[in-house]
Amino acid sequence: QVRLVESGGGTVQPGESLRLHCVGSGGINTFYATMGWYRQGPGKQRELVAEVHSERAIDMADSVKGRFTISRDDARKTVDLQMNNLQQEDTGVYYCNVGQGANMYWGQGTQVTVSS
């Protein structure tokens, strides 16, 4: 059973930074899994923030390009999201995600609030 545990959320002011960390356990095969982060803002649908494919290609939302960086460590089954220059529109619950074959796995979510 795949389990994903996120940490690193919090409340910051605009322009500040946060780093989200996700640790996976269970049946994750990093050889072909995609690992990444989604978020759901207030009143919005869940959306992709960034993900790293097994071949290391990265998909990233246009709204975070140049501000966020994603990295994964297959040996530790972790995926991190470094978020710089946070803005109020980045507020939401951030979910760690692993895509493996036809299956999608989710963490419980961590709250990120950007407020002045």
Secondary structure, 3 states (H helix, E strand, C coil): CCEEEEECCEEECCCCCEEEEEEEECCCCCCCCEEEEEEECCCCCCEEEEEECCCCCEEECHHHCCCEEEEEECCCCEEEEEECCCCHHHCEEEEEEEEECCEEEECCCEEEEECC
